[in-house]
Amino acid sequence: MEALDRHADAAKMFDTALKISPNSTEAKVRKARLDLTLSDWGDFDRIEKSIADFKKLKVSFTPGSFLALADDPSLQKKVCESYVSRAYNIPKTKRHKPRDRTSKDKIRICYFSSDFHRHATMRLIIRMLELHDKDRFEVHLFDYTTAEQVQPWKDRIRATACRYHPVVNMLDSEVAALARAEGIDIAVDLKGHTKNGRPQILMHQPAPVLVSYLGHPGTLGIKAVDYIVADPIVIPENLRRHYSEKILYMPDCYQVTDNTRSISEQIPTRADLGLPNGAVVFCCFNVNYKVTPREFDVWMRVMAEVDNSVLWLWSLHEEARDNLRGEAEARGIDPDRLVFAESVGQEEHLARIQKADMFLDTFAVCAHTTASDALWAGLPLVTMEGQQFAARVASSILHAMDLPELVTRSPNKYEALILDLAQNPQKLSAIRAKIAEKRETAPLFDTERFTRNWETQLERALQRCENRLKPEYLMPL
């Protein structure tokens, strides 16, 4: 049911399962994730009190179900390690030795993904793939995108590769064998434990150096993987123990961006978008499962203080929209002050969000692609930096944009900053002006700089391998 996007029906099935086995932690967690997708928070308090029990859970379902339930990197590591041990048959394939390579030989790098279409990951990474130094790197794309997925950008994506390999119908072991036959030096998995991911390919040792990047915001819990790509904000030194990989640190922000993205010239009016003129428009375009009562309580208190304000949200599910309206009313806010956006193309979306005043971030799983989207469009974003990788991405993005003043570290400070900006239009206007300036000069949107740093770090990782040295934390040069 869940795979068919019938979340309400799937939630009812787990309700039935819990009547039969009321102590089933697995059923509780999966039901909680479905409830978050539908903004049904009736059991949220009880689930929060069960977090400690989750660390004892033997996990046989996707680790992503846990991300929004707790900002706890220790829990996320245990969940991923348990999932890998139970869900995958760990092969005994030996690590492929590095090939004999002269200084004139190109480094062969491959990217594994099912997102080689107009997906959020590809919107971030496509420009970097185009900018790869093809004199130094031979780029291979191993594409296991399914036939059901639409494939706009297909030609643009394939043009970035020296070699393109459609592998959707191959076994994981066969994909890894093909990579070895191609003499791949570095394999980069772009999916991890996310929808349609196949991280088990890495367990079959497709290359001498194995890297996890971008898709899964946390450790994979797979011993074979050498590196996770991060930066000093998403994984500071004191939190390294929660990651089974060594860390390949990028100097500015781990998240790559595309600095050629266009914004539609057709800028809608607020009236076109169902937004009132003269109002303070708060928005959050994060998916529903990221929004919990923790954030929503803050948002409603802010709206109670800022009379002429509305909250602009995006949701695919009518049940979620109705539930959110009900939650607003229960907190004393007129449900009509919640405005729901429809799905539009990327260029149109970047144009419309300019009509908002402020993006309000979520906590345990914060804004990732949506954060860089907001800043690219000139929209200020307020975040609360958490502990786990998924809760620190927006902080990293804001620091790379030279906007640390929009990063808070407690719910009270998060709420206070939102109120301060909402009630002081001159401050908010100054932030917008700074974003416009930094968009042209800050590291976040310097894709050329990112690409050169990326290549340098990958080359260093390969050199360690070629010199028979174990993976180590690779700080930026």
C-alpha positions in Angstrom: 0.0 0.0 0.0 2.8 2.4 0.9 4.6 1.7 -2.3 1.4 2.5 -4.2 1.2 5.9 -2.4 -1.9 4.7 -0.5 -0.6 5.9 2.8 -3.9 6.1 4.6 -4.7 2.4 3.7 -1.2 1.4 4.8 -1.6 3.2 8.1 -4.9 1.3 8.7 -3.1 -2.0 8.1 -0.5 -1.1 10.7 -3.3 -0.1 13.1 -4.6 -3.6 12.7 -1.2 -5.1 13.2 -0.8 -3.2 16.5 -4.1 -4.5 17.8 -2.7 -8.0 17.2 0.8 -7.2 18.5 0.6 -4.0 20.5 4.3 -4.2 21.5 5.6 -4.5 18.0 8.2 -1.7 17.8 8.6 -2.2 14.0 4.9 -1.7 13.5 5.0 1.4 15.7 7.8 2.9 13.7 6.4 2.2 10.3 3.0 3.5 11.4 4.7 6.6 12.8 6.4 7.4 9.5 3.1 7.0 7.7 1.4 9.2 10.2 4.0 11.9 9.6 3.4 11.7 5.9 -0.3 12.3 6.6 0.4 14.9 9.4 -1.6 12.6 11.7 0.1 13.3 15.1 -2.3 11.4 17.4 0.4 8.9 18.5 3.4 11.2 18.3 3.9 11.8 22.0 3.9 8.1 22.6 6.3 7.4 19.8 8.7 10.0 21.2 8.7 8.3 24.6 9.6 5.0 22.9 12.8 6.3 21.2 15.1 4.6 23.7 13.5 1.3 22.8 14.3 1.8 19.1 18.0 1.3 19.8 17.2 -2.3 20.8 15.2 -2.9 17.6 16.4 -5.4 15.0 15.6 -3.5 11.9 14.4 -5.2 8.7 12.9 -2.1 7.0 14.3 1.1 5.5 16.3 3.2 8.0 14.7 6.3 6.5 11.7 5.6 8.6 13.6 6.7 11.7 15.1 10.0 10.5 12.2 12.3 11.4 11.4 10.5 14.7 14.5 11.4 16.5 17.5 13.7 16.1 19.9 11.1 17.4 23.0 10.1 15.3 23.7 7.2 17.6 20.2 5.8 16.9 20.6 6.3 13.2 23.9 4.4 13.1 22.5 1.5 15.1 19.4 1.3 12.9 21.5 1.3 9.7 23.9 -1.4 11.0 21.0 -3.5 12.1 19.2 -3.1 8.8 22.3 -4.1 6.8 23.0 -7.2 8.9 19.4 -8.4 8.5 18.3 -7.2 5.1 21.4 -8.0 3.0 23.4 -11.2 2.4 26.8 -9.8 3.0 29.0 -11.3 0.2 32.6 -12.5 0.8 33.9 -10.7 -2.2 37.4 -9.5 -1.6 38.4 -5.8 -2.1 39.5 -5.1 -5.6 43.2 -4.0 -5.7 44.0 -0.7 -7.4 45.1 -1.1 -10.9 48.6 -0.1 -12.0 48.1 3.5 -13.1 50.6 6.0 -14.4 50.4 9.7 -13.8 49.1 10.1 -17.4 46.2 7.6 -16.9 42.9 9.1 -16.1 41.2 8.3 -12.9 38.1 6.2 -13.6 35.2 7.3 -11.4 31.7 5.9 -11.5 28.4 7.1 -10.0 25.7 4.6 -9.1 22.1 5.9 -9.0 18.5 5.5 -10.0 18.1 9.3 -10.1 19.5 9.9 -13.6 16.4 11.9 -14.5 15.0 15.2 -13.3 15.2 14.3 -9.6 16.3 16.6 -6.7 19.7 14.8 -6.5 20.3 15.3 -10.2 19.2 19.0 -10.0 22.1 19.4 -7.5 24.8 17.4 -9.1 24.3 17.7 -12.9 26.4 20.8 -13.3 29.3 19.2 -11.4 29.1 16.1 -13.7 29.4 18.5 -16.7 32.3 20.3 -15.1 34.4 17.2 -14.3 37.9 17.6 -15.7 37.7 15.0 -18.5 41.4 15.3 -19.1 42.0 13.8 -15.6 38.8 11.8 -15.0 37.0 9.2 -17.0 33.4 9.5 -15.8 31.1 6.5 -15.9 27.4 6.5 -15.0 25.9 3.3 -13.8 22.2 3.9 -14.2 19.5 1.7 -12.6 16.6 4.1 -13.2 13.5 2.0 -13.7 11.4 2.2 -16.8 8.5 3.7 -14.9 10.5 6.8 -14.0 10.2 9.7 -16.4 13.4 10.7 -17.9 13.6 14.4 -18.9 17.2 15.6 -18.9 18.2 12.1 -20.2 20.3 13.5 -23.1 21.9 16.2 -20.9 22.8 13.6 -18.2 24.2 11.1 -20.5 26.3 13.7 -22.2 28.2 14.2 -19.0 29.6 10.7 -19.1 32.6 9.2 -20.9 30.8 5.8 -20.6 27.1 5.3 -19.8 26.0 1.9 -18.4 22.2 1.0 -18.1 22.3 -1.7 -15.4 18.7 -1.7 -14.1 18.2 -5.4 -15.2 21.5 -6.6 -13.7 22.1 -8.2 -10.3 24.0 -6.3 -7.7 26.9 -8.7 -8.1 26.8 -8.3 -11.9 26.9 -4.5 -11.6 29.9 -4.7 -9.4 31.6 -7.1 -11.7 31.0 -4.8 -14.6 32.6 -1.9 -12.7 35.6 -4.0 -11.9 35.9 -5.1 -15.6 35.8 -1.4 -16.6 38.7 -0.8 -14.2 36.8 1.7 -12.1 39.1 3.3 -9.4 36.5 5.1 -7.3 32.8 4.1 -7.0 30.4 6.8 -5.7 26.9 5.7 -4.5 24.4 8.5 -4.8 21.4 6.7 -3.2 22.2 4.8 0.0 19.2 3.7 2.0 16.7 5.9 0.1 13.9 4.9 -2.3 15.1 2.7 -5.1 18.6 2.7 -3.7 20.9 -0.3 -4.2 23.8 0.2 -1.7 24.4 -3.5 -1.7 26.3 -3.0 -5.0 29.1 -1.5 -2.8 29.1 -4.7 -0.7 30.2 -6.6 -3.8 33.4 -4.4 -4.0 33.0 -2.7 -7.4 36.1 -0.6 -7.0 39.2 -0.1 -4.8 37.7 3.1 -3.2 34.0 3.2 -2.2 32.2 6.4 -1.4 28.7 7.3 -0.1 27.5 10.7 -1.2 24.4 13.0 -1.3 21.4 10.6 -1.3 21.3 9.2 2.2 21.9 11.9 4.9 23.9 9.7 7.4 26.0 6.6 7.7 25.1 3.5 5.6 26.3 1.2 8.3 28.2 -0.9 5.6 31.7 -1.8 6.7 32.9 -2.1 3.1 32.3 1.6 2.4 35.4 3.7 2.9 34.1 7.3 3.0 31.0 9.4 3.5 31.2 12.9 2.0 30.5 15.6 4.5 31.8 18.9 5.8 32.9 20.1 9.3 29.4 21.3 10.1 27.3 18.3 9.1 29.8 16.0 10.8 31.9 17.8 13.4 34.8 16.0 15.1 32.8 15.2 18.2 30.1 13.4 16.2 32.4 11.2 14.0 31.9 8.1 16.1 28.3 7.9 14.8 29.5 7.1 11.3 30.9 3.7 10.2 32.8 5.3 7.3 35.8 7.7 7.4 34.8 11.1 6.4 35.8 12.9 3.2 35.5 16.5 4.2 34.6 19.1 1.6 35.9 22.6 2.5 32.8 24.7 2.3 29.6 22.6 2.1 29.2 19.0 1.3 26.2 19.8 -0.9 26.9 20.5 -4.5 24.7 22.9 -6.4 24.0 23.9 -10.0 24.8 27.6 -10.6 23.2 27.5 -14.0 19.6 26.8 -12.9 17.2 29.2 -14.4 14.2 30.9 -12.7 11.1 31.5 -14.7 10.7 35.1 -15.9 7.0 34.7 -15.4 6.8 35.8 -11.7 3.3 35.2 -10.3 1.6 37.7 -8.1 0.6 36.8 -4.6 -3.0 36.8 -5.7 -2.1 34.2 -8.4 -0.8 32.0 -5.6 -3.7 32.4 -3.2 -1.5 34.5 -0.9 -2.9 37.7 0.7 -1.2 41.0 -0.3 0.3 42.8 2.7 0.7 39.7 4.8 3.8 38.2 6.3 4.2 35.0 4.3 6.0 32.2 6.2 6.6 29.1 4.1 8.0 25.6 4.4 8.3 23.5 1.2 9.8 20.5 3.0 7.9 17.2 2.5 5.3 16.4 5.1 7.1 13.7 7.0 9.7 16.2 8.1 7.1 18.4 9.8 6.3 17.3 13.4 4.5 18.9 16.3 7.8 20.2 17.5 8.1 22.6 14.7 4.4 23.2 14.2 4.0 24.4 17.8 6.6 27.0 17.2 5.1 28.1 13.9 1.6 28.5 15.4 2.9 30.5 18.4 4.7 32.8 15.9 1.6 33.2 13.8 -0.4 34.1 17.0 2.1 36.9 17.6 2.2 38.1 14.0 -1.5 38.9 13.2 -1.1 39.5 9.5 0.7 36.3 8.7 0.0 33.1 6.8 1.8 29.8 6.5 2.5 28.5 2.9 3.0 24.8 2.7 3.3 22.1 0.1 1.6 18.7 0.4 0.6 16.0 -2.1 -2.0 14.5 0.3 -5.4 16.0 0.9 -5.6 14.0 4.2 -2.4 15.8 5.3 -3.8 19.2 4.4 -7.0 18.5 6.4 -5.0 17.3 9.4 -2.7 20.3 9.3 -5.7 22.6 9.2 -7.1 20.8 12.2 -3.8 21.1 14.1 -3.7 24.8 13.4 -7.3 25.2 14.7 -6.5 23.2 17.8 -3.7 25.7 18.5 -6.0 28.7 18.1 -5.0 29.6 14.6 -7.7 30.1 11.9 -7.1 27.1 9.5 -7.7 29.5 6.5 -4.3 31.0 7.4 -2.7 27.9 6.0 -2.2 28.1 2.3 -1.3 25.0 0.2 0.8 25.2 -2.9 0.3 22.9 -5.9 3.2 21.1 -7.6 4.8 23.0 -10.4 8.0 22.8 -12.5 11.3 23.7 -10.9 11.7 27.0 -12.8 8.2 28.0 -11.8 8.7 27.0 -8.2 11.9 29.1 -7.9 9.9 32.0 -9.3 7.0 31.7 -7.0 8.8 31.3 -3.7 10.2 34.8 -4.1 6.8 35.9 -3.0 7.3 34.4 0.5 9.0 36.4 3.3 10.8 33.6 5.1 11.4 29.9 4.9 10.8 28.1 8.3 12.9 25.0 8.5 12.1 21.6 10.1 14.2 20.0 12.8 15.2 16.3 12.8 15.3 16.3 9.0 15.8 19.9 7.8 15.8 21.5 4.4 18.4 20.0 2.0 17.7 20.7 -1.7 14.9 23.0 -0.6 17.3 25.1 1.4 19.6 25.8 -1.5 16.5 26.4 -3.7 15.3 29.0 -1.3 18.6 30.9 -1.2 19.0 30.6 -5.0 15.7 32.4 -5.3 16.7 35.0 -2.7 14.5 33.7 0.1 15.8 33.9 3.8 15.7 30.6 5.6 15.8 30.1 9.4 17.1 26.8 10.7 17.8 25.1 14.0 21.1 23.1 13.9 20.6 19.6 15.4 22.9 16.6 16.0 22.4 14.1 13.2 23.5 14.7 9.6 20.0 15.2 8.4 19.4 17.9 11.0 22.6 19.9 10.1 22.4 20.3 6.4 20.7 23.7 6.3 23.2 25.0 8.8 26.0 23.9 6.5 24.3 25.5 3.5 23.8 28.8 5.4 27.4 28.9 6.6 28.6 28.4 3.0 26.4 31.3 2.0 28.0 33.4 4.8 24.6 33.6 6.6 25.4 32.1 10.1 23.1 34.7 11.6 20.1 32.5 10.3 21.3 29.4 12.2 20.0 28.8 15.7 20.6 26.0 18.2 17.5 25.7 20.3 13.8 25.9 19.8 13.5 29.1 21.9 16.2 30.8 19.8 14.7 29.5 16.6 11.3 31.0 17.6 12.9 34.3 18.8 14.7 34.8 15.5 11.7 34.2 13.4 9.7 36.7 15.4 12.4 39.2 15.3 12.7 39.1 11.5 8.9 39.0 11.0 8.4 42.1 13.2 11.4 44.0 11.9 10.9 44.4 8.1 14.2 46.4 7.8 16.2 43.5 9.2 14.5 41.1 6.9 15.1 43.3 3.9 18.8 43.6 4.9 19.0 39.8 4.9 17.5 39.6 1.5 20.0 42.1 0.2 22.8 40.1 1.6 21.5 36.9 0.0 21.4 38.7 -3.4 25.0 39.8 -2.9 26.3 36.4 -1.6 24.6 34.5 -4.3 27.3 35.8 -6.7 30.3 35.5 -4.4 29.8 32.9 -1.6 31.1 29.3 -2.0 27.7 27.7 -1.9 26.9 28.5 -5.6 30.4 28.3 -6.9 30.0 24.9 -8.7 33.4 25.3 -10.5 35.1 25.6 -7.1 33.2 22.7 -5.6 34.1 20.5 -8.6 37.8 21.2 -8.3 37.7 20.5 -4.5 35.7 17.3 -5.1 38.2 16.1 -7.6 41.1 16.9 -5.3 39.6 15.0 -2.4 38.8 11.9 -4.5 42.3 11.9 -5.9 43.7 12.0 -2.3 41.5 9.1 -1.4 42.7 7.1 -4.3 46.3 7.9 -3.6 46.0 6.5 -0.1 44.6 3.3 -1.6 47.3 3.0 -4.2 49.9 3.5 -1.5 48.3 0.7 0.5 47.2 3.1 3.3 43.9 2.6 5.1 41.1 5.2 4.6 41.5 8.1 6.9 39.6 11.3 7.7 40.5 13.6 4.8 40.4 17.2 5.8 40.4 19.8 3.1 43.8 21.0 1.9 
